[in-house]
Amino acid sequence: MTLIAQITDPHLRDDGAYPCHDPAEAILRAFETMAAMDRLPDAIVLTGDIIDRTADGYGAATAVLRAAPVPLLPMPGNHDRAPEFRAAFADWADFAPDHLSFARKIGDAVLIALDSNLPGGKGGVDAARLDWLADAMARATAPVILALHHPPFPTGAPHLDKDGFAGAAQLAGLLAASPVCRIIAGHSHRSMQTLWAGVLASTCPAIGHGLSLSLTGNFPHRASCMRPAFELHVLQSGSVTTHQISLA
């Protein structure tokens, strides 16, 4: 059995002006919860938006994240800043030269963290990232869990879908007959699941604030105070079962 925990979207700030709870405290509570489990996760993947755009840098964030009870693998989101992110987390993951993707063997799984932050702030993948992914999957010697910040699938929420996911069709084609058994993402600040490209794909609820949901676009897109949560992805016999853990 391989157990990978996922946390996402803390949006850590320097000024403490959070719309709901303090996400740094929520992260530490999540770490305490994981440490108290009868089976520790093999690793934690943080699927992006580690800091908010108001933050000056990653010093405060790394101080919190170093409290993780197991290795933590950071991924960038659309609020993160790539050059500073690479410098801050250079010793945490083996990033690709031209984007912040990486692959890591974790127990009986391979985690492929695909950087979905394109230049200009758009979510998606380009030819270089698809080529990198194809090579990473070809090298994989175990079932692959593919992690992104942006969900590659349509969510039905206009505020998430309006910009689309560049390269979605090409990514879906690449996943056909691939070793990918699960797709996980963040960005939505809520839990969603669907079957996409023949693979179960989901987003994890945020460890920071939630976001309001409108399926018509008639309601404003705004912060919503929901319980922080994380997910546990359990790989057994080539398939993944996911458990969601809400924090009080």
C-alpha contacts under 8 A as a table, 3 or more apart, distances in Angstrom:
res1	aa1	res2	aa2	distance
1	M	107	G	7.81
1	M	108	D	7.20
1	M	234	V	6.81
1	M	235	L	5.70
1	M	236	Q	5.08
1	M	237	S	7.94
2	T	41	P	7.66
2	T	42	D	6.64
2	T	106	I	7.36
2	T	107	G	5.51
2	T	108	D	5.92
2	T	109	A	6.90
2	T	234	V	5.76
2	T	235	L	5.06
2	T	236	Q	6.86
3	L	40	L	7.69
3	L	41	P	4.84
3	L	42	D	5.48
3	L	43	A	7.28
3	L	232	L	6.64
3	L	233	H	5.72
3	L	234	V	4.67
3	L	235	L	6.40
4	I	41	P	5.47
4	I	42	D	5.81
4	I	43	A	5.27
4	I	44	I	5.74
4	I	45	V	7.20
4	I	232	L	5.82
4	I	233	H	5.18
4	I	234	V	6.60
5	A	41	P	6.12
5	A	42	D	7.95
5	A	43	A	6.35
5	A	44	I	4.58
5	A	45	V	6.25
5	A	230	F	7.18
5	A	231	E	5.68
5	A	232	L	4.45
5	A	233	H	6.14
6	Q	44	I	5.65
6	Q	45	V	4.97
6	Q	46	L	5.84
6	Q	47	T	7.16
6	Q	204	C	7.36
6	Q	230	F	5.78
6	Q	231	E	5.14
6	Q	232	L	6.30
6	Q	233	H	7.64
7	I	44	I	7.34
7	I	45	V	6.47
7	I	46	L	4.92
7	I	47	T	6.54
7	I	204	C	7.19
7	I	205	P	7.97
7	I	206	A	6.98
7	I	207	I	6.26
7	I	229	A	7.52
7	I	230	F	4.98
7	I	231	E	6.76
8	T	46	L	5.21
8	T	47	T	4.92
8	T	48	G	5.83
8	T	49	D	7.13
8	T	50	I	7.55
8	T	186	G	5.69
8	T	187	H	7.64
8	T	189	H	7.92
8	T	204	C	6.76
8	T	205	P	7.17
8	T	206	A	5.25
8	T	207	I	5.88
8	T	208	G	7.81
8	T	230	F	7.55
9	D	46	L	7.90
9	D	47	T	7.05
9	D	48	G	5.69
9	D	49	D	4.73
9	D	50	I	5.90
9	D	77	G	7.94
9	D	186	G	6.78
9	D	187	H	6.62
9	D	189	H	6.90
9	D	206	A	5.21
9	D	207	I	6.14
9	D	208	G	5.93
10	P	23	P	5.47
10	P	24	A	7.43
10	P	27	I	7.91
10	P	49	D	6.42
10	P	50	I	5.43
10	P	51	I	6.79
10	P	206	A	6.61
10	P	207	I	5.30
10	P	208	G	4.23
10	P	209	H	7.49
11	H	23	P	7.43
11	H	49	D	5.55
11	H	50	I	5.24
11	H	51	I	4.33
11	H	52	D	4.31
11	H	79	H	7.77
11	H	208	G	6.38
12	L	23	P	6.61
12	L	24	A	6.93
12	L	50	I	6.14
12	L	51	I	4.34
12	L	52	D	5.44
12	L	55	A	7.09
12	L	61	A	6.79
13	R	16	G	5.79
13	R	17	A	7.25
13	R	18	Y	7.59
13	R	51	I	6.22
13	R	52	D	5.58
13	R	53	R	7.86
13	R	54	T	6.04
13	R	55	A	4.90
14	D	54	T	7.07
14	D	55	A	5.15
14	D	56	D	7.06
14	D	60	A	7.75
15	D	54	T	7.97
15	D	55	A	7.79
16	G	22	D	7.53
18	Y	21	H	6.51
18	Y	22	D	6.39
19	P	209	H	6.96
19	P	223	A	6.75
19	P	224	S	8.00
19	P	225	C	7.58
20	C	208	G	7.94
20	C	209	H	5.96
20	C	224	S	7.64
20	C	225	C	5.45
21	H	26	A	7.75
21	H	208	G	7.18
21	H	209	H	7.08
21	H	225	C	7.75
22	D	25	E	5.53
22	D	26	A	6.52
22	D	208	G	7.29
23	P	26	A	4.75
23	P	27	I	6.05
23	P	207	I	6.14
23	P	208	G	4.75
23	P	209	H	7.68
23	P	228	P	7.98
24	A	27	I	5.12
24	A	28	L	6.39
24	A	61	A	7.99
24	A	64	V	6.65
25	E	28	L	5.15
25	E	29	R	6.23
26	A	29	R	5.00
26	A	30	A	6.11
26	A	207	I	6.36
26	A	208	G	7.47
26	A	228	P	6.63
26	A	247	L	7.61
27	I	30	A	5.00
27	I	31	F	6.24
27	I	64	V	7.71
27	I	65	L	7.86
27	I	207	I	6.69
28	L	31	F	5.00
28	L	32	E	6.19
28	L	64	V	7.31
28	L	67	A	7.32
28	L	68	A	7.84
29	R	32	E	4.97
29	R	33	T	6.12
29	R	247	L	7.48
30	A	33	T	5.03
30	A	34	M	6.20
30	A	229	A	7.77
30	A	230	F	7.29
30	A	247	L	7.21
31	F	34	M	5.10
31	F	35	A	6.07
31	F	67	A	7.43
31	F	68	A	5.68
31	F	69	P	6.32
32	E	35	A	5.06
32	E	36	A	6.23
32	E	69	P	7.97
33	T	36	A	5.25
33	T	37	M	6.55
34	M	37	M	5.33
34	M	40	L	6.26
34	M	41	P	7.08
34	M	69	P	7.49
35	A	40	L	6.24
35	A	69	P	6.02
36	A	40	L	7.84
37	M	40	L	5.90
40	L	70	V	7.79
41	P	44	I	7.02
41	P	70	V	6.99
41	P	232	L	7.94
42	D	70	V	6.63
42	D	71	P	7.49
42	D	106	I	6.69
42	D	107	G	6.96
43	A	70	V	5.54
43	A	71	P	5.04
43	A	72	L	5.88
43	A	73	L	7.40
43	A	106	I	7.17
44	I	70	V	6.90
44	I	71	P	6.27
44	I	72	L	4.64
44	I	73	L	6.06
45	V	72	L	5.83
45	V	73	L	4.74
45	V	74	P	6.06
45	V	75	M	7.46
46	L	50	I	7.80
46	L	72	L	7.20
46	L	73	L	6.14
46	L	74	P	4.94
46	L	75	M	5.85
47	T	74	P	6.68
47	T	75	M	5.07
47	T	76	P	6.79
47	T	77	G	7.11
47	T	147	A	7.11
47	T	148	L	6.46
47	T	149	H	5.26
47	T	185	A	6.35
47	T	186	G	5.65
48	G	74	P	7.04
48	G	75	M	4.92
48	G	76	P	4.31
48	G	77	G	3.96
48	G	78	N	7.54
48	G	80	D	7.40
48	G	149	H	5.54
48	G	186	G	6.86
48	G	187	H	7.46
49	D	52	D	6.70
49	D	76	P	6.04
49	D	77	G	4.24
49	D	78	N	6.27
49	D	79	H	5.15
49	D	80	D	5.53
49	D	187	H	7.65
50	I	61	A	7.26
50	I	76	P	7.09
50	I	77	G	7.20
50	I	79	H	7.63
50	I	80	D	6.56
51	I	54	T	7.91
51	I	55	A	6.21
51	I	57	G	7.81
51	I	58	Y	7.21
51	I	61	A	7.21
51	I	79	H	6.57
51	I	80	D	6.02
52	D	55	A	5.62
52	D	79	H	5.70
52	D	80	D	7.11
53	R	56	D	7.99
53	R	79	H	5.60
53	R	80	D	7.15
55	A	58	Y	7.76
57	G	60	A	7.69
57	G	84	E	7.13
58	Y	61	A	5.06
58	Y	62	T	5.99
58	Y	84	E	7.57
58	Y	85	F	7.35
58	Y	88	A	6.41
59	G	62	T	5.47
59	G	63	A	6.38
59	G	88	A	7.81
60	A	63	A	5.20
60	A	64	V	6.59
61	A	64	V	5.30
61	A	65	L	6.19
62	T	65	L	4.94
62	T	66	R	5.94
62	T	88	A	7.68
63	A	66	R	5.55
63	A	67	A	7.37
64	V	67	A	5.79
65	L	68	A	5.73
65	L	72	L	7.49
68	A	71	P	6.83
68	A	72	L	6.55
72	L	92	W	7.41
73	L	92	W	6.31
73	L	93	A	6.37
74	P	89	F	7.38
74	P	92	W	7.26
74	P	93	A	7.41
75	M	100	L	7.28
75	M	101	S	7.73
75	M	113	A	7.02
75	M	115	D	7.17
75	M	148	L	7.88
75	M	149	H	7.37
76	P	79	H	7.88
76	P	80	D	5.67
76	P	81	R	7.76
76	P	82	A	7.28
76	P	85	F	7.23
76	P	100	L	7.18
76	P	115	D	6.85
76	P	117	N	7.59
76	P	149	H	7.03
77	G	80	D	5.29
77	G	116	S	7.80
77	G	117	N	6.61
77	G	149	H	5.57
77	G	150	H	7.72
77	G	187	H	7.44
78	N	81	R	7.86
78	N	117	N	6.07
78	N	121	G	6.37
78	N	123	G	7.76
78	N	149	H	7.97
80	D	85	F	6.87
81	R	84	E	5.71
81	R	85	F	5.80
82	A	85	F	4.94
82	A	86	R	6.03
82	A	100	L	7.55
83	P	86	R	5.26
83	P	87	A	6.38
84	E	87	A	5.14
84	E	88	A	6.03
85	F	88	A	5.15
85	F	89	F	6.06
86	R	89	F	5.47
86	R	90	A	5.48
86	R	95	F	7.76
86	R	100	L	7.22
87	A	90	A	5.34
89	F	92	W	5.10
89	F	93	A	6.89
90	A	93	A	6.30
90	A	94	D	7.19
90	A	95	F	7.57
91	D	94	D	7.53
93	A	102	F	6.77
94	D	102	F	5.77
94	D	103	A	7.58
95	F	99	H	7.12
95	F	100	L	5.08
95	F	101	S	5.40
95	F	102	F	4.92
96	A	99	H	5.52
96	A	100	L	5.70
96	A	101	S	5.45
96	A	102	F	6.04
97	P	100	L	7.55
99	H	115	D	6.49
99	H	129	R	7.78
100	L	114	L	7.46
100	L	115	D	5.39
101	S	112	I	7.62
101	S	113	A	5.37
101	S	114	L	4.64
101	S	115	D	4.81
102	F	112	I	6.08
102	F	113	A	5.29
102	F	114	L	6.74
103	A	110	V	6.90
103	A	111	L	5.65
103	A	112	I	4.37
103	A	113	A	6.01
103	A	136	A	6.95
104	R	110	V	5.71
104	R	111	L	5.26
104	R	112	I	6.54
105	K	108	D	7.51
105	K	109	A	6.01
105	K	110	V	4.39
105	K	111	L	6.21
106	I	109	A	5.25
106	I	110	V	5.72
106	I	111	L	6.73
107	G	110	V	7.83
108	D	142	A	6.17
108	D	143	P	7.33
108	D	235	L	7.68
109	A	142	A	5.25
109	A	143	P	5.16
109	A	144	V	5.80
109	A	145	I	7.03
109	A	235	L	7.36
110	V	140	A	6.55
110	V	141	T	7.62
110	V	142	A	5.90
110	V	143	P	6.12
110	V	144	V	4.73
110	V	145	I	6.23
111	L	144	V	5.82
111	L	145	I	4.97
111	L	146	L	6.09
111	L	147	A	7.17
112	I	133	L	7.96
112	I	136	A	7.45
112	I	144	V	6.78
112	I	145	I	6.23
112	I	146	L	4.94
112	I	147	A	6.10
113	A	146	L	6.08
113	A	147	A	4.72
113	A	148	L	6.03
114	L	129	R	7.61
114	L	133	L	7.37
114	L	146	L	7.15
114	L	147	A	6.07
114	L	148	L	5.28
115	D	125	V	7.78
115	D	129	R	7.83
115	D	148	L	6.19
115	D	149	H	7.13
116	S	123	G	5.45
116	S	124	G	4.87
116	S	125	V	5.65
116	S	148	L	6.02
116	S	149	H	6.14
116	S	150	H	6.22
117	N	121	G	6.41
117	N	122	K	6.26
117	N	123	G	5.09
117	N	124	G	6.39
117	N	125	V	7.63
117	N	149	H	7.81
117	N	150	H	7.95
118	L	121	G	5.88
118	L	122	K	5.27
118	L	123	G	5.78
118	L	124	G	6.26
118	L	125	V	6.80
118	L	126	D	7.64
119	P	122	K	6.64
122	K	163	D	7.17
122	K	165	F	7.60
122	K	166	A	7.56
123	G	150	H	6.12
123	G	163	D	7.78
123	G	164	G	7.31
123	G	165	F	5.32
123	G	166	A	6.34
124	G	150	H	7.32
124	G	152	P	7.19
124	G	164	G	7.98
124	G	165	F	4.57
124	G	166	A	4.19
124	G	167	G	5.85
124	G	168	A	6.93
125	V	128	A	7.99
125	V	129	R	5.82
125	V	130	L	6.58
125	V	165	F	7.73
125	V	166	A	5.87
125	V	167	G	5.28
125	V	168	A	7.47
125	V	171	L	7.60
126	D	129	R	5.40
126	D	130	L	6.21
126	D	166	A	7.36
126	D	167	G	6.25
127	A	130	L	5.06
127	A	131	D	6.09
128	A	131	D	5.18
128	A	132	W	6.19
129	R	132	W	4.94
129	R	133	L	6.03
130	L	133	L	4.99
130	L	134	A	6.09
130	L	170	Q	7.93
130	L	171	L	6.90
130	L	174	L	7.89
131	D	134	A	5.11
131	D	135	D	6.32
132	W	135	D	5.22
132	W	136	A	6.18
133	L	136	A	4.95
133	L	137	M	6.06
134	A	137	M	5.25
134	A	138	A	6.14
134	A	174	L	7.21
135	D	138	A	5.03
135	D	139	R	6.28
136	A	139	R	5.18
136	A	140	A	6.31
137	M	140	A	5.05
137	M	144	V	7.59
137	M	178	S	7.17
137	M	179	P	6.79
137	M	180	V	7.95
140	A	143	P	7.46
140	A	144	V	7.21
140	A	179	P	7.66
142	A	179	P	7.48
143	P	179	P	5.38
143	P	180	V	6.14
143	P	181	C	6.25
143	P	238	G	6.23
144	V	179	P	5.53
144	V	180	V	4.40
144	V	181	C	5.84
144	V	182	R	7.08
145	I	180	V	5.79
145	I	181	C	6.04
145	I	182	R	4.98
145	I	183	I	5.93
145	I	184	I	7.41
146	L	180	V	6.47
146	L	182	R	6.25
146	L	183	I	4.78
146	L	184	I	6.28
147	A	183	I	5.85
147	A	184	I	4.84
147	A	185	A	5.66
148	L	151	P	6.79
148	L	183	I	7.84
148	L	184	I	6.45
148	L	185	A	4.84
148	L	186	G	7.11
149	H	185	A	5.00
149	H	186	G	4.90
149	H	187	H	5.80
150	H	165	F	7.75
150	H	185	A	5.93
150	H	186	G	6.05
150	H	187	H	5.48
150	H	188	S	7.82
151	P	154	P	7.73
151	P	155	T	8.00
151	P	165	F	7.84
151	P	184	I	7.68
151	P	185	A	5.37
151	P	186	G	6.81
151	P	187	H	7.22
151	P	188	S	7.85
151	P	202	S	7.47
151	P	203	T	6.76
152	P	165	F	5.74
152	P	168	A	5.99
153	F	165	F	7.64
153	F	168	A	7.55
153	F	196	W	6.56
154	P	161	D	6.12
154	P	164	G	7.70
155	T	158	P	7.99
155	T	160	L	6.97
155	T	161	D	6.50
155	T	192	M	7.75
156	G	160	L	7.97
156	G	161	D	6.97
156	G	215	L	5.97
157	A	160	L	5.53
157	A	161	D	6.10
157	A	213	L	6.97
157	A	214	S	6.02
157	A	215	L	4.74
157	A	216	T	7.10
157	A	217	G	7.15
158	P	161	D	4.91
158	P	162	K	5.44
158	P	214	S	7.44
158	P	215	L	6.50
158	P	216	T	6.71
158	P	217	G	5.49
159	H	162	K	5.78
159	H	217	G	6.73
159	H	221	H	6.80
160	L	163	D	7.22
160	L	164	G	7.74
160	L	188	S	7.15
161	D	164	G	5.07
161	D	165	F	7.86
165	F	168	A	5.69
167	G	170	Q	5.25
167	G	171	L	6.07
168	A	171	L	5.08
168	A	172	A	6.09
169	A	172	A	5.09
169	A	173	G	6.19
170	Q	173	G	5.09
170	Q	174	L	6.23
171	L	174	L	5.08
171	L	175	L	6.36
172	A	175	L	5.21
172	A	176	A	6.75
172	A	196	W	7.69
172	A	197	A	5.07
173	G	176	A	5.49
173	G	197	A	7.44
174	L	178	S	7.26
175	L	178	S	5.01
175	L	179	P	7.87
175	L	180	V	6.81
175	L	197	A	6.68
176	A	197	A	6.86
176	A	198	G	7.44
180	V	183	I	7.47
180	V	199	V	7.48
181	C	199	V	6.20
181	C	200	L	7.45
181	C	238	G	7.34
181	C	239	S	6.48
181	C	240	V	7.22
182	R	199	V	5.89
182	R	200	L	5.50
182	R	201	A	6.12
182	R	240	V	6.78
183	I	199	V	6.91
183	I	200	L	6.30
183	I	201	A	4.46
183	I	202	S	6.44
184	I	201	A	5.77
184	I	202	S	5.15
184	I	203	T	5.82
184	I	204	C	7.45
185	A	201	A	7.86
185	A	202	S	6.18
185	A	203	T	4.61
185	A	204	C	6.45
186	G	189	H	6.66
186	G	203	T	5.01
186	G	204	C	5.44
186	G	205	P	7.34
186	G	206	A	7.49
187	H	203	T	7.49
188	S	191	S	7.61
188	S	203	T	6.66
188	S	204	C	7.70
188	S	205	P	7.41
188	S	206	A	7.90
188	S	211	L	7.43
189	H	203	T	7.83
189	H	204	C	6.91
189	H	205	P	4.88
189	H	206	A	4.55
189	H	208	G	7.98
189	H	209	H	7.19
189	H	210	G	5.07
189	H	211	L	5.77
190	R	203	T	6.73
190	R	204	C	5.99
190	R	205	P	3.95
190	R	206	A	6.30
190	R	210	G	6.47
190	R	211	L	7.14
191	S	202	S	7.00
191	S	203	T	5.23
191	S	204	C	4.98
191	S	205	P	4.91
192	M	202	S	5.25
192	M	203	T	5.19
192	M	204	C	7.24
193	Q	200	L	7.14
193	Q	201	A	5.69
193	Q	202	S	4.23
193	Q	203	T	6.71
194	T	200	L	5.92
194	T	201	A	5.41
194	T	202	S	6.36
195	L	198	G	5.97
195	L	199	V	5.44
195	L	200	L	4.55
195	L	201	A	5.87
196	W	199	V	5.30
196	W	200	L	6.26
196	W	201	A	6.19
204	C	230	F	6.76
204	C	231	E	6.60
205	P	210	G	7.37
205	P	228	P	7.18
205	P	229	A	5.89
205	P	230	F	6.59
206	A	209	H	6.28
206	A	210	G	6.15
206	A	228	P	5.98
206	A	229	A	6.23
206	A	230	F	7.26
207	I	228	P	4.43
207	I	229	A	5.34
207	I	230	F	6.58
208	G	228	P	6.08
209	H	223	A	6.33
209	H	224	S	6.29
209	H	225	C	5.80
209	H	226	M	6.49
209	H	228	P	7.16
210	G	223	A	5.80
210	G	224	S	4.73
210	G	225	C	5.64
210	G	226	M	5.36
210	G	227	R	7.95
210	G	228	P	7.95
211	L	221	H	7.00
211	L	222	R	5.75
211	L	223	A	4.60
211	L	224	S	4.78
211	L	225	C	7.75
212	S	220	P	7.72
212	S	221	H	5.92
212	S	222	R	5.63
212	S	223	A	6.17
212	S	224	S	5.40
213	L	219	F	7.86
213	L	221	H	7.34
214	S	217	G	5.41
214	S	218	N	6.77
214	S	219	F	5.66
214	S	220	P	7.65
214	S	221	H	7.69
216	T	219	F	7.52
217	G	220	P	7.18
227	R	246	S	6.35
227	R	247	L	6.23
227	R	248	A	6.76
228	P	246	S	6.08
228	P	247	L	5.65
228	P	248	A	7.86
229	A	244	Q	7.01
229	A	245	I	5.48
229	A	246	S	4.24
229	A	247	L	5.60
230	F	244	Q	6.01
230	F	245	I	5.40
230	F	246	S	6.66
231	E	242	T	6.67
231	E	243	H	5.60
231	E	244	Q	4.43
231	E	245	I	5.85
232	L	242	T	5.51
232	L	243	H	5.06
232	L	244	Q	6.38
232	L	245	I	7.64
233	H	240	V	6.20
233	H	241	T	5.78
233	H	242	T	4.48
233	H	243	H	6.56
234	V	240	V	5.28
234	V	241	T	5.12
234	V	242	T	6.14
235	L	238	G	6.32
235	L	239	S	5.55
235	L	240	V	4.43
235	L	241	T	6.61
236	Q	239	S	5.58
236	Q	240	V	6.41
